[in-house]
Amino acid sequence: MINYVTGYEYSGRNADILAAVDAEAVVTFKQAVRDLKIPGKKLKGIKKAATLVRFSKKETEVDPETGKERPKPIYFSVFNIQDVLSRKGA
């Protein structure tokens, strides 16, 4: 499972999530609009493939159980590249 735009190969929990949805390559909404030059209106109604998580290096939050600071999770949706590219020509 890779990111179509960056070539980044997902690992850990994100790789497991993408394997479960059987997506070969994915892209975020912003990447589809900015890098693939697909207007946002054409992407309207597209279903997300999965919700992935990354952890902020700058922001932290306090763990309610331990009271220690930990990186803040940032959730983002990704879309199957075949679904996105099919909208480009439409």
DSSP file (Angstrom, degrees, kcal/mol; ACC not computed):
  #  RESIDUE AA STRUCTURE BP1 BP2  ACC     N-H-->O    O-->H-N    N-H-->O    O-->H-N    TCO  KAPPA ALPHA  PHI   PSI    X-CA   Y-CA   Z-CA
    1    1 A M              0   0    0      0, 0.0     9,-1.8     0, 0.0     2,-0.3   0.000 360.0 360.0 360.0 118.5    0.0    0.0    0.0
    2    2 A I  E     -Ab   9  25A   0     22,-1.6    24,-2.2     7,-0.2     2,-0.6  -0.854 360.0-107.4-127.5 162.5    1.5    3.2   -1.2
    3    3 A N  E  >  - b   0  26A   0      5,-2.4     4,-2.4    -2,-0.3    24,-0.2  -0.824  28.5-144.9 -86.1 124.8    0.6    6.8   -1.5
    4    4 A Y  T  4 S+     0   0    0     22,-2.7    -1,-0.1    -2,-0.6    23,-0.1   0.842  93.6  40.4 -61.8 -37.6    0.2    7.5   -5.3
    5    5 A V  T  4 S+     0   0    0     21,-0.4    -1,-0.2     1,-0.1    22,-0.1   0.928 127.2  27.4 -80.2 -48.1    1.6   11.0   -5.2
    6    6 A T  T  4 S-     0   0    0      2,-0.1    -2,-0.2     1,-0.0    -1,-0.1   0.705  91.8-130.9 -91.6 -20.8    4.5   10.7   -2.7
    7    7 A G     <  +     0   0    0     -4,-2.4     2,-0.2     1,-0.3    -3,-0.1   0.519  52.0 155.6  79.8   4.6    5.4    7.1   -3.2
    8    8 A Y        -     0   0    0     -5,-0.1    -5,-2.4    -6,-0.1     2,-0.6  -0.459  38.4-140.2 -67.3 130.7    5.4    6.7    0.6
    9    9 A E  B     -A    2   0A   0     -7,-0.2    -7,-0.2    -2,-0.2     6,-0.1  -0.849  19.2-129.4 -95.2 121.9    4.8    3.1    1.7
   10   10 A Y        -     0   0    0     -9,-1.8     2,-0.3    -2,-0.6    -1,-0.0  -0.350  29.6-173.9 -69.9 148.9    2.5    2.9    4.7
   11   11 A S    >>  +     0   0    0     -2,-0.0     3,-0.9     4,-0.0     4,-0.6  -0.846  40.5  11.0-136.2 171.3    3.6    0.8    7.7
   12   12 A G  H 3> S-     0   0    0     -2,-0.3     4,-1.7     1,-0.2     3,-0.3  -0.288 124.5  -6.1  64.9-139.1    2.2   -0.3   11.0
   13   13 A R  H 3> S+     0   0    0      1,-0.2     4,-2.3     2,-0.2    -1,-0.2   0.860 134.8  56.3 -60.6 -38.5   -1.4    0.1   11.8
   14   14 A N  H <> S+     0   0    0     -3,-0.9     4,-2.4     1,-0.2    -1,-0.2   0.891 105.5  50.9 -63.7 -39.3   -2.1    2.1    8.6
   15   15 A A  H  X S+     0   0    0     -4,-0.6     4,-2.2    -3,-0.3    -1,-0.2   0.894 110.0  50.6 -64.1 -39.6   -0.7   -0.7    6.4
   16   16 A D  H  X S+     0   0    0     -4,-1.7     4,-1.7     2,-0.2    -2,-0.2   0.906 110.2  49.3 -64.4 -41.6   -3.0   -3.2    8.2
   17   17 A I  H  X S+     0   0    0     -4,-2.3     4,-1.1     1,-0.2    -2,-0.2   0.927 113.0  46.5 -63.3 -45.5   -6.0   -0.9    7.6
   18   18 A L  H  X>S+     0   0    0     -4,-2.4     5,-1.6     1,-0.2     4,-0.6   0.837 108.8  55.2 -68.7 -32.3   -5.2   -0.5    3.9
   19   19 A A  H ><5S+     0   0    0     -4,-2.2     3,-0.6     1,-0.2    -1,-0.2   0.871 104.4  55.3 -65.9 -35.6   -4.6   -4.2    3.5
   20   20 A A  H 3<5S+     0   0    0     -4,-1.7    -1,-0.2     1,-0.2    -2,-0.2   0.816 111.2  43.0 -67.5 -30.4   -8.1   -4.9    4.9
   21   21 A V  H 3<5S-     0   0    0     -4,-1.1    -1,-0.2    -5,-0.1    -2,-0.2   0.462 107.3-128.8 -94.9  -1.4   -9.7   -2.6    2.3
   22   22 A D  T <<5 +     0   0    0     -3,-0.6     2,-0.5    -4,-0.6    -3,-0.2   0.913  48.4 159.2  57.8  50.1   -7.5   -4.0   -0.5
   23   23 A A      < -     0   0    0     -5,-1.6    -1,-0.2     1,-0.2     3,-0.1  -0.916  27.5-168.0-105.0 123.5   -6.3   -0.7   -1.9
   24   24 A E  S    S+     0   0    0     -2,-0.5   -22,-1.6     1,-0.3     2,-0.3   0.911  77.0   7.0 -75.0 -43.5   -3.1   -0.8   -3.9
   25   25 A A  E    S-b    2   0A   0    -24,-0.2    56,-2.2    -7,-0.0    57,-0.3  -0.995  70.0-171.1-141.6 145.0   -2.5    2.9   -3.9
   26   26 A V  E     -bC   3  80A   0    -24,-2.2   -22,-2.7    -2,-0.3   -21,-0.4  -0.856   5.1-164.2-132.9 166.6   -4.3    5.8   -2.2
   27   27 A V  E     - C   0  79A   0     52,-1.8    52,-2.8    -2,-0.3     2,-0.1  -0.989  21.2-121.0-149.3 147.3   -4.3    9.6   -2.2
   28   28 A T     >  -     0   0    0     -2,-0.3     4,-2.0    50,-0.2    50,-0.2  -0.424  32.4-109.3 -82.9 166.6   -5.6   12.2    0.2
   29   29 A F  H  > S+     0   0    0     48,-0.5     4,-2.2     1,-0.2     5,-0.2   0.929 119.1  50.7 -61.3 -46.2   -8.2   14.8   -0.9
   30   30 A K  H  > S+     0   0    0      1,-0.2     4,-3.2     2,-0.2     5,-0.4   0.890 109.7  50.4 -61.3 -39.4   -5.7   17.6   -0.9
   31   31 A Q  H  >>S+     0   0    0      1,-0.2     4,-1.8     2,-0.2     5,-1.7   0.889 108.6  52.6 -66.4 -37.9   -3.3   15.6   -3.0
   32   32 A A  H  <5S+     0   0    0     -4,-2.0     6,-1.9     3,-0.2    -2,-0.2   0.912 117.8  37.0 -62.8 -42.3   -6.0   14.9   -5.6
   33   33 A V  H  <5S+     0   0    0     -4,-2.2     4,-0.4     4,-0.2    -2,-0.2   0.947 127.0  34.1 -74.9 -49.7   -6.9   18.5   -5.9
   34   34 A R  H  <5S+     0   0    0     -4,-3.2    -3,-0.2    -5,-0.2    -2,-0.2   0.942 131.2  24.2 -75.4 -49.8   -3.4   20.1   -5.7
   35   35 A D  T  <5S+     0   0    0     -4,-1.8    -3,-0.2    -5,-0.4    -2,-0.1   0.837 128.3  39.8 -92.2 -35.2   -1.1   17.5   -7.3
   36   36 A L  S   <S-     0   0    0     -5,-1.7    -3,-0.2    -4,-0.2    -1,-0.2   0.495  99.0-131.7 -93.7  -3.5   -3.4   15.6   -9.7
   37   37 A K        +     0   0    0     -4,-0.4    -4,-0.2    -6,-0.3    -3,-0.1   0.855  51.4 151.0  58.0  41.0   -5.3   18.8  -10.7
   38   38 A I        -     0   0    0     -6,-1.9    -1,-0.2     2,-0.0    -2,-0.1  -0.911  48.5-119.0-102.0 123.2   -8.8   17.3  -10.2
   39   39 A P    >>  -     0   0    0      0, 0.0     3,-1.0     0, 0.0     4,-0.8  -0.295  16.9-124.2 -61.5 144.3  -11.4   19.9   -9.2
   40   40 A G  G >4 S+     0   0    0      1,-0.3     3,-0.6     2,-0.2     4,-0.4   0.816 109.1  62.4 -58.2 -32.9  -13.0   19.4   -5.8
   41   41 A K  G >4 S+     0   0    0      1,-0.2     3,-0.8     2,-0.2    -1,-0.3   0.844  99.9  53.8 -64.0 -33.0  -16.5   19.4   -7.4
   42   42 A K  G <4 S+     0   0    0     -3,-1.0    -1,-0.2     1,-0.2    -2,-0.2   0.759 106.3  53.1 -72.2 -23.0  -15.6   16.3   -9.5
   43   43 A L  G X< S+     0   0    0     -4,-0.8     3,-2.0    -3,-0.6    -1,-0.2   0.495  80.2 125.2 -88.3  -4.0  -14.6   14.5   -6.3
   44   44 A K  T <  S+     0   0    0     -3,-0.8     3,-0.1    -4,-0.4    -3,-0.0  -0.335  76.4  15.6 -60.3 130.4  -17.9   15.2   -4.6
   45   45 A G  T 3  S+     0   0    0      1,-0.3    -1,-0.3    -2,-0.1     2,-0.1   0.365  86.5 142.6  90.0  -4.4  -19.6   12.0   -3.5
   46   46 A I    <   -     0   0    0     -3,-2.0     2,-0.3     1,-0.1    -1,-0.3  -0.466  50.3-123.9 -70.5 140.7  -16.5    9.8   -3.7
   47   47 A K        -     0   0    0     -2,-0.1    33,-0.4    -3,-0.1     2,-0.1  -0.675  21.4-118.9 -88.4 137.1  -16.3    7.3   -0.9
   48   48 A K        -     0   0    0     -2,-0.3    31,-0.3     1,-0.1     3,-0.1  -0.436   9.9-148.2 -71.6 147.5  -13.2    7.2    1.3
   49   49 A A  S    S-     0   0    0     29,-2.8     2,-0.3     1,-0.3    30,-0.2   0.858  71.2 -26.5 -81.5 -38.4  -11.2    4.0    1.3
   50   50 A A  E     -D   78   0B   0     28,-1.4    28,-2.4     2,-0.0     2,-0.5  -0.985  52.9-114.8-166.4 164.2  -10.0    4.3    4.9
   51   51 A T  E     -D   77   0B   0     -2,-0.3    26,-0.2    26,-0.2     2,-0.2  -0.974  38.0-172.6-110.8 120.9   -9.2    6.7    7.8
   52   52 A L  E     -D   76   0B   0     24,-3.1    24,-2.3    -2,-0.5     2,-0.4  -0.588  10.2-139.4-109.0 171.0   -5.5    6.6    8.7
   53   53 A V  E     +D   75   0B   0     22,-0.2     2,-0.3    -2,-0.2    22,-0.2  -0.982  16.3 178.1-135.1 143.4   -3.6    8.2   11.6
   54   54 A R  E     -D   74   0B   0     20,-2.1    20,-3.5    -2,-0.4     2,-0.5  -0.932  28.3-121.7-133.9 162.3   -0.3   10.0   12.0
   55   55 A F  E     -D   73   0B   0     -2,-0.3     2,-0.1    18,-0.2    17,-0.1  -0.915  24.5-120.2-113.8 129.7    1.1   11.6   15.1
   56   56 A S  E     -     0   0B   0     16,-2.8    16,-0.2    -2,-0.5    -1,-0.0  -0.347  11.1-159.0 -66.5 138.4    2.1   15.2   15.3
   57   57 A K  E    S+     0   0B   0     14,-0.1    -1,-0.1     1,-0.1     3,-0.0   0.659  93.1  39.0 -87.6 -18.5    5.7   16.1   16.1
   58   58 A K  E    S+     0   0B   0     14,-0.1     2,-0.3     1,-0.1    -1,-0.1   0.817 108.1  60.1-100.6 -38.4    4.8   19.6   17.3
   59   59 A E  E     -     0   0B   0     13,-0.2    13,-1.9     2,-0.0     2,-0.3  -0.708  61.0-175.3 -98.9 145.0    1.5   19.1   19.2
   60   60 A T  E     -D   71   0B   0     -2,-0.3     2,-0.3    11,-0.3     9,-0.1  -0.885   9.0-159.9-130.5 163.9    1.0   17.0   22.3
   61   61 A E  E     -D   70   0B   0      9,-2.6     9,-2.6    -2,-0.3     2,-0.5  -0.947  28.4-106.2-137.9 160.9   -1.9   16.0   24.5
   62   62 A V  E     -D   69   0B   0     -2,-0.3     7,-0.2     7,-0.2     6,-0.1  -0.769  29.1-127.7 -92.5 127.4   -2.1   14.6   28.0
   63   63 A D     >  -     0   0    0      5,-3.3     4,-2.7    -2,-0.5     5,-0.2  -0.612  14.1-147.4 -71.2 122.0   -2.9   10.9   28.4
   64   64 A P  T  4 S+     0   0    0      0, 0.0    -1,-0.2     0, 0.0    -2,-0.0   0.778  93.5  48.7 -66.1 -25.1   -5.8   10.7   30.8
   65   65 A E  T  4 S+     0   0    0      1,-0.1    -2,-0.0     3,-0.1    -3,-0.0   0.920 127.7  19.1 -79.8 -44.9   -4.7    7.4   32.2
   66   66 A T  T  4 S-     0   0    0      2,-0.2     3,-0.1     0, 0.0    -1,-0.1   0.688  90.2-131.3-101.6 -20.8   -1.0    8.1   32.9
   67   67 A G     <  +     0   0    0     -4,-2.7     2,-0.2     1,-0.3    -5,-0.0   0.489  64.3 129.4  80.5   2.7   -1.0   11.9   32.9
   68   68 A K        -     0   0    0     -5,-0.2    -5,-3.3    -6,-0.1    -1,-0.3  -0.561  63.2-109.2 -89.4 155.1    2.0   11.9   30.6
   69   69 A E  E     +D   62   0B   0     -7,-0.2    -7,-0.2    -2,-0.2    -1,-0.1  -0.605  40.1 175.0 -80.8 143.3    2.3   13.9   27.4
   70   70 A R  E     -D   61   0B   0     -9,-2.6    -9,-2.6    -2,-0.3     0, 0.0  -0.959  40.5 -79.5-142.1 159.1    2.1   12.1   24.1
   71   71 A P  E     -D   60   0B   0      0, 0.0   -11,-0.3     0, 0.0   -14,-0.1  -0.313  50.9-112.5 -61.0 142.2    2.0   13.1   20.4
   72   72 A K  E     -     0   0B   0    -13,-1.9   -16,-2.8   -16,-0.2     2,-0.2  -0.603  29.5-124.2 -77.6 129.5   -1.5   14.2   19.3
   73   73 A P  E     -D   55   0B   0      0, 0.0     2,-0.5     0, 0.0   -18,-0.2  -0.533  20.2-159.8 -74.7 140.6   -3.1   11.9   16.7
   74   74 A I  E     -D   54   0B   0    -20,-3.5   -20,-2.1    -2,-0.2     2,-0.3  -0.979   7.7-154.6-122.1 117.6   -4.1   13.4   13.4
   75   75 A Y  E     +D   53   0B   0     -2,-0.5     2,-0.3   -22,-0.2   -22,-0.2  -0.711  16.7 173.9 -95.2 141.2   -6.7   11.5   11.5
   76   76 A F  E     -D   52   0B   0    -24,-2.3   -24,-3.1    -2,-0.3     2,-0.3  -0.995  25.4-124.9-146.5 150.5   -7.1   11.8    7.7
   77   77 A S  E     -D   51   0B   0     -2,-0.3   -48,-0.5   -26,-0.2     2,-0.3  -0.692  20.5-162.1 -95.2 146.2   -9.1   10.1    5.0
   78   78 A V  E     -D   50   0B   0    -28,-2.4   -29,-2.8    -2,-0.3   -28,-1.4  -0.930   5.7-146.9-125.6 154.1   -7.6    8.5    1.9
   79   79 A F  E     -C   27   0A   0    -52,-2.8   -52,-1.8    -2,-0.3     2,-0.1  -0.920  27.9-101.6-123.0 144.4   -9.2    7.5   -1.3
   80   80 A N  E  >  -C   26   0A   0    -33,-0.4     4,-1.8    -2,-0.4     3,-0.4  -0.433  29.8-134.7 -63.6 132.5   -8.5    4.6   -3.7
   81   81 A I  H  > S+     0   0    0    -56,-2.2     4,-2.9     1,-0.2     5,-0.2   0.827 102.3  57.9 -64.2 -32.8   -6.5    6.0   -6.7
   82   82 A Q  H  > S+     0   0    0    -57,-0.3     4,-1.6     1,-0.2    -1,-0.2   0.904 107.5  47.7 -64.4 -39.6   -8.7    4.2   -9.3
   83   83 A D  H  > S+     0   0    0     -3,-0.4     4,-0.8     2,-0.2    -2,-0.2   0.899 114.4  46.9 -65.3 -40.6  -11.8    5.9   -8.0
   84   84 A V  H >X S+     0   0    0     -4,-1.8     3,-0.9     1,-0.2     4,-0.7   0.937 112.4  47.4 -68.1 -47.7  -10.0    9.3   -8.0
   85   85 A L  H 3X S+     0   0    0     -4,-2.9     4,-0.9     1,-0.3     3,-0.4   0.799 104.4  61.4 -67.4 -27.3   -8.5    8.9  -11.5
   86   86 A S  H 3< S+     0   0    0     -4,-1.6     4,-0.5    -5,-0.2    -1,-0.3   0.791 103.3  52.1 -68.1 -25.2  -11.9    7.8  -12.9
   87   87 A R  H << S+     0   0    0     -3,-0.9    -1,-0.2    -4,-0.8    -2,-0.2   0.695  94.9  71.9 -80.1 -19.8  -13.3   11.2  -11.9
   88   88 A K  H  < S+     0   0    0     -4,-0.7    -2,-0.2    -3,-0.4    -1,-0.2   0.914 104.3  37.1 -64.9 -42.5  -10.5   13.1  -13.7
   89   89 A G     <        0   0    0     -4,-0.9    -1,-0.2     1,-0.2    -2,-0.2   0.657 360.0 360.0 -83.0 -15.7  -11.8   12.3  -17.1
   90   90 A A              0   0    0     -4,-0.5    -1,-0.2   -48,-0.1    -2,-0.2   0.493 360.0 360.0 -72.3 360.0  -15.5   12.6  -16.2
